[in-house]
Amino acid sequence: MRYRETGQLHPTFHDSVRFVLDYLADHYGEEGMAAVVKANALEVHRSLKERLDQGDPTELVSHWIYYLGREKAPYRISVEPDRIVIEVLECPAIRFLRKAGRPVSPNLCRCTRLTNEFWCEGGPFEATLEILEEGHCRQVFARRPAP
């Protein structure tokens, strides 16, 4: 994994991400926001994408375990040979924004969905994201059927 910092995130990190995503969507539309999310997904997490393209989801699993653990977010993860299910019981970004009295944006979940889709684009996995309720989602990475 490219980034594995320790310690607390900057106190305004989640609000800054929300603000930037909303700004991009408001000024450049969904396509403009998606272009920035794609660049981040493919550049910052290049090795994760490369491993997924090779059919190896171990870095993806490590990424989510690390990120959710660092954020002290409750989650469940199931790793099977052809499917990974990550259920985030309390999204750390939404939790932070609610606690700080800041607005919550649907663009946060869109960013997660788009990032997962870009990681899987053209590779042997496909990603889906199901919002179960605000701050609670299920992300599924399933191996595509053989052609």
C-alpha positions in Angstrom: 0.0 0.0 0.0 1.3 3.4 -0.9 0.0 5.3 2.2 0.2 3.9 5.6 0.4 6.9 7.9 -0.4 6.5 11.5 -2.0 8.8 14.0 -5.1 10.9 13.7 -6.1 12.5 10.4 -6.1 16.2 10.2 -9.1 17.5 12.1 -10.7 19.0 8.9 -9.8 16.2 6.5 -13.3 14.8 6.1 -15.0 18.2 5.8 -12.3 19.3 3.3 -13.0 16.2 1.2 -16.7 16.8 1.3 -16.2 20.5 0.4 -14.0 19.7 -2.6 -16.3 16.9 -3.9 -19.3 19.3 -3.6 -17.4 22.1 -5.3 -16.4 19.9 -8.2 -19.9 18.5 -8.6 -21.5 22.0 -8.4 -19.0 23.7 -10.8 -18.0 20.8 -13.2 -20.9 18.4 -12.9 -20.9 14.7 -12.0 -18.5 14.0 -14.9 -16.0 16.6 -13.7 -16.1 15.2 -10.1 -15.7 11.7 -11.5 -12.6 12.7 -13.5 -10.9 13.9 -10.4 -11.9 10.8 -8.4 -10.7 8.6 -11.2 -7.3 10.3 -11.3 -7.0 9.8 -7.5 -8.1 6.2 -7.6 -5.7 5.3 -10.4 -2.6 7.4 -9.4 -2.6 7.4 -5.6 -3.7 3.7 -5.4 -1.9 2.5 -8.5 -0.5 -0.7 -6.9 -4.0 -1.6 -5.6 -5.5 -1.2 -9.1 -2.6 -3.2 -10.7 -3.0 -6.1 -8.2 -6.8 -6.2 -8.8 -6.2 -6.2 -12.5 -4.0 -9.3 -11.9 -6.9 -11.0 -10.0 -5.2 -10.4 -6.6 -7.5 -8.6 -4.1 -5.1 -8.7 -1.1 -4.1 -5.1 -1.3 -7.7 -4.0 -1.6 -8.6 -6.0 1.5 -5.5 -4.6 3.3 -6.5 -1.0 2.3 -10.0 -1.3 3.7 -8.9 -3.0 6.9 -6.2 -0.4 7.5 -8.4 2.6 6.6 -11.4 1.5 8.7 -9.2 0.4 11.6 -7.3 3.7 11.6 -10.6 5.6 11.7 -11.9 3.3 14.4 -15.0 2.5 12.2 -17.0 -0.6 13.0 -17.1 -2.9 10.0 -17.4 -6.5 8.9 -15.4 -8.1 6.1 -15.9 -11.4 4.4 -13.2 -12.7 2.0 -14.1 -15.6 -0.2 -12.2 -16.8 -3.3 -14.5 -14.9 -5.7 -16.1 -12.2 -3.6 -15.2 -9.7 -0.9 -17.9 -8.1 1.1 -17.1 -5.0 3.3 -20.0 -3.8 5.4 -19.2 -0.4 7.0 -21.5 -0.1 10.0 -20.6 3.5 10.7 -18.8 5.6 8.0 -16.0 7.5 9.7 -16.5 10.6 7.4 -20.2 10.8 8.1 -19.7 10.2 11.8 -17.1 13.0 11.9 -19.3 15.5 10.0 -22.4 14.8 12.1 -20.4 15.2 15.3 -18.9 18.5 14.1 -22.3 19.8 13.0 -21.1 20.0 9.3 -23.2 19.1 6.3 -23.1 15.5 5.0 -23.0 15.2 1.2 -24.1 12.3 -1.0 -20.9 13.0 -2.9 -19.0 11.2 -0.2 -20.7 7.9 -1.0 -20.5 8.6 -4.7 -16.7 9.1 -4.3 -16.5 5.6 -2.6 -18.6 4.0 -5.3 -16.7 5.6 -8.2 -13.3 4.8 -6.6 -14.3 1.2 -6.3 -15.6 1.1 -9.8 -12.4 2.7 -11.2 -10.3 0.2 -9.3 -12.2 -2.6 -11.0 -12.6 -1.1 -14.4 -11.3 -3.4 -17.1 -10.2 -6.1 -14.6 -11.6 -9.4 -13.3 -13.6 -7.8 -10.5 -16.7 -5.7 -10.4 -17.7 -3.4 -7.6 -21.1 -2.5 -6.2 -22.0 -0.3 -3.3 -25.3 -0.5 -1.5 -26.3 2.3 0.9 -28.3 0.5 3.7 -28.9 3.8 5.7 -26.9 7.0 6.2 -23.4 6.0 7.2 -24.0 2.2 6.7 -23.1 0.6 3.4 -22.2 -2.7 1.9 -19.4 -2.8 -0.7 -19.1 -5.9 -2.8 -16.2 -6.8 -5.0 -17.1 -9.9 -7.0 -15.0 -11.7 -9.6 -16.6 -11.3 -13.0 -17.8 -14.5 -14.7 -15.4 -16.0 -17.2 -16.2 -15.0 -20.8 
